[in-house]
Amino acid sequence: MISRILIAIGAGLAAALLFYIPVKGTALAMVLATFASLPIMIVGLAFSPLTALIAAIAGSLVLAIALNEILAATFAFSAALPAWWLTRLAWLARPVVTGEPAAAADGLVWYPLGHLLAWIAALAAAISIGGLLLALYRFGSFDAFLDEAVRRMSPMIDMIFDRGRGMPAGITSDELARIFIQAMAPVFAGWTVATTVLNLWLAGRIALISQRLGRPWFPVPESLHLPRTILYAFVVGFALMLTGGFFRVTGYTLVAAFGTALAFQGLASLHMASRPSRVRTTMLTVLYTTIFVLFPLPLPLLAAVGLIDMLTGIRTRSAKPGNSST
């Protein structure tokens, strides 16, 4: 027990350090910061959700004592506690119900990967919208926050575009700043979904390689099926997009978060569809290269593939036991 507590504290310290690194302002520091939740997820999947919770608390306390409470609270609610919650969900399992077709080799039905992805999208949207609510609380209204943010950002845009001479035709620095600021929450939500998925996958692989993974490893292309209930979030998001101000940005944030989740289901569908091909490796290489080069333009197309897959269930019907995981 003592050894696990020490491991948890070490993971919490590592996560806090990764979260604090961006203050250095270097590109490498920003990249490392995306893995702030990884140490907590690793100990959560390899040992127990309680170990992850201890790590989350330890990292938050260190930041509160060494730096300030605001940074500690940001770390806790944006990285540490979501990492603990996701590992807790990953450990959930139940016995097979009579007549149920699918179960793991241990006879248990484990928490579905698609539901984990839905939780990731919901948490990313909540974190982004929570940031907007804090801005509303501080400035009194969304318009007041937007005006102050534009006032601070416009000089930077003028510098970037050579005092406006390099600006796109018909747009001012204030207008461009307003667009950037309103796009921050949706972009952050989508980015958070992508990085959290990457962290959880890496944590699972590391725990699996170390032979300490607490649940079976299921092949992702066959197993990643988002619940259809996320379509309600899309309906709400699209409805809010027709309004204005805070609610409009909230709508875009919901669509960005759950759209990114659908894009991952689209990727899983394409992985599954490419299995019979002899040039599968080349196809996937071209696919990921295109995503990287044209990012984020391919995301709506991938989300559309994921939505079609969800509504038709083609991948579920074509899945066969024993397929390799990728």
SVG drawing of the C-alpha trace seen along z (x, -y; Angstrom):
<svg xmlns="http://www.w3.org/2000/svg" viewBox="-32 -49 43 66">
<polyline fill="none" stroke="black" stroke-width="0.4" points="0.0,0.0 2.8,-2.4 4.5,-1.7 1.4,-2.5 0.9,-5.8 4.5,-6.7 3.9,-5.8 0.7,-7.9 2.5,-10.9 5.3,-10.5 2.7,-10.4 1.0,-13.4 4.2,-15.4 5.1,-14.4 1.6,-15.4 1.9,-18.8 5.3,-19.4 4.1,-18.7 1.1,-21.0 3.4,-23.8 5.9,-23.5 4.1,-25.8 5.1,-28.9 8.6,-28.3 7.0,-29.4 8.9,-26.9 7.4,-24.7 8.7,-21.6 7.2,-22.7 3.8,-23.1 4.0,-19.6 4.9,-18.1 2.0,-19.9 -0.5,-17.9 0.6,-14.8 -0.1,-16.3 -2.8,-13.7 -0.8,-10.7 1.0,-9.8 -2.2,-9.8 -3.9,-7.7 -1.0,-5.2 -1.2,-4.6 -5.0,-4.5 -5.1,-1.8 -2.1,0.1 -3.0,0.1 -6.4,-1.3 -8.7,-4.3 -7.8,-5.1 -4.2,-5.4 -5.1,-7.8 -7.2,-9.9 -4.3,-10.1 -2.0,-11.2 -4.6,-13.9 -4.8,-15.2 -1.0,-15.2 -0.4,-17.1 -3.0,-19.7 -1.7,-20.2 1.9,-20.7 0.8,-23.4 -1.3,-25.1 1.5,-25.2 4.4,-26.0 2.6,-28.4 -1.0,-29.5 -4.5,-28.1 -5.9,-29.2 -3.3,-27.2 -3.9,-24.3 -7.6,-24.4 -7.1,-24.7 -4.9,-21.6 -7.3,-19.7 -10.5,-20.3 -8.9,-20.3 -6.4,-17.4 -6.1,-15.6 -9.7,-14.8 -10.8,-14.0 -7.9,-11.5 -9.0,-9.9 -12.6,-9.7 -11.8,-8.1 -9.7,-5.4 -12.4,-4.8 -14.9,-4.2 -12.4,-2.0 -12.4,0.3 -16.2,0.8 -17.4,4.3 -20.5,6.4 -21.4,10.0 -23.0,11.2 -26.7,11.0 -28.4,14.2 -28.7,14.3 -26.2,11.5 -24.0,12.2 -20.7,10.6 -18.4,10.8 -14.7,10.8 -12.7,14.0 -13.1,13.4 -16.9,13.6 -17.4,9.9 -18.9,7.0 -16.5,4.1 -17.3,0.4 -17.5,-0.2 -14.8,-2.2 -17.4,-4.2 -18.9,-5.3 -15.4,-6.3 -15.1,-8.4 -18.5,-10.0 -17.4,-10.9 -14.2,-12.4 -16.2,-14.6 -18.6,-15.6 -15.7,-16.5 -13.9,-18.5 -17.1,-20.5 -17.7,-21.1 -14.2,-22.3 -14.4,-24.7 -17.8,-26.0 -16.7,-26.3 -13.9,-28.7 -16.6,-30.8 -18.7,-30.9 -15.7,-32.1 -15.2,-34.9 -18.9,-35.8 -18.5,-35.9 -15.4,-38.1 -16.6,-40.6 -20.3,-40.6 -21.4,-39.7 -20.1,-37.9 -20.0,-41.2 -17.9,-42.8 -15.5,-39.9 -15.3,-39.9 -14.6,-43.6 -11.8,-43.4 -10.3,-40.4 -10.4,-42.1 -8.8,-45.2 -5.9,-43.1 -5.5,-41.0 -5.8,-43.6 -2.3,-45.1 -0.8,-41.6 -2.7,-41.0 -1.5,-44.3 2.1,-43.3 1.6,-39.9 0.1,-41.4 2.5,-44.4 0.1,-47.0 -2.8,-45.8 -1.1,-45.9 -1.0,-42.1 -4.6,-41.7 -7.2,-39.9 -9.1,-42.4 -12.2,-43.9 -11.4,-42.8 -9.9,-44.8 -7.7,-43.6 -10.6,-44.0 -12.8,-41.8 -10.2,-39.2 -9.5,-39.3 -13.2,-38.8 -13.2,-35.7 -10.2,-34.2 -11.6,-34.8 -15.0,-33.2 -13.2,-30.2 -11.0,-29.5 -13.5,-27.5 -14.6,-25.2 -11.0,-24.7 -9.9,-24.0 -12.8,-21.5 -11.9,-19.6 -8.2,-19.7 -8.9,-18.4 -10.9,-15.4 -8.0,-14.5 -5.2,-14.8 -7.3,-13.0 -7.9,-10.1 -4.2,-10.0 -3.3,-10.0 -5.8,-7.3 -4.6,-5.1 -1.0,-5.6 -1.7,-4.9 -3.5,-1.7 -0.7,-0.5 1.9,-1.2 -0.1,0.6 -0.6,3.5 3.1,3.8 4.0,3.8 1.4,6.5 -0.5,4.5 -3.5,3.4 -6.5,3.9 -9.0,4.7 -8.9,6.6 -7.5,4.8 -10.2,4.8 -9.4,4.2 -10.3,0.5 -11.7,0.7 -14.2,3.3 -15.0,2.0 -15.2,-1.8 -19.0,-2.6 -20.3,-5.9 -23.7,-5.7 -26.4,-7.3 -27.4,-9.6 -24.6,-11.9 -26.9,-13.0 -28.9,-14.9 -25.8,-17.0 -25.5,-17.7 -29.1,-18.8 -28.7,-21.1 -25.4,-22.4 -26.8,-23.2 -29.9,-24.9 -27.6,-27.1 -25.5,-28.0 -28.6,-29.8 -28.6,-32.2 -25.9,-34.7 -23.3,-35.7 -22.4,-33.2 -25.0,-30.6 -23.8,-30.6 -20.2,-29.9 -21.5,-27.2 -23.3,-25.6 -20.1,-25.6 -18.2,-24.1 -20.7,-21.2 -20.5,-20.5 -16.7,-20.7 -16.3,-18.3 -18.7,-15.6 -17.8,-16.1 -14.2,-15.3 -15.4,-12.2 -17.4,-11.2 -14.2,-11.7 -12.5,-9.1 -15.4,-6.7 -14.9,-7.5 -11.2,-6.6 -12.2,-3.3 -14.6,-2.6 -11.9,-3.3 -9.4,-1.1 -12.0,1.7 -12.8,1.2 -9.1,1.3 -8.5,4.7 -9.1,6.9 -6.8,4.7 -3.3,5.8 -2.1,2.1 -3.7,1.3 -0.5,-0.1 -0.1,-2.5 -3.8,-3.5 -3.5,-4.3 -0.2,-6.1 -1.8,-8.4 -4.9,-8.9 -2.9,-10.0 -0.5,-12.1 -3.5,-13.9 -5.0,-14.5 -1.8,-15.9 -1.1,-18.1 -4.6,-19.5 -5.7,-19.5 -8.4,-20.4 -10.1,-20.3 -10.5,-16.4 -12.3,-16.3 -15.8,-17.1 -15.4,-14.3 -14.2,-11.8 -17.1,-12.9 -19.5,-12.3 -18.1,-8.8 -18.5,-8.2 -22.1,-9.4 -23.0,-7.1 -21.3,-4.2 -23.3,-5.0 -26.6,-5.3 -26.2,-2.2 -24.2,0.1 -22.2,1.4 -19.1,2.0 -20.9,3.9 -22.4,6.3 -19.1,6.9 -16.9,7.3 -15.5,10.8 -13.9,12.2 -10.1,12.6 -9.3,9.5 -6.0,7.8 -6.1,4.4 -4.7,1.2"/>
</svg>
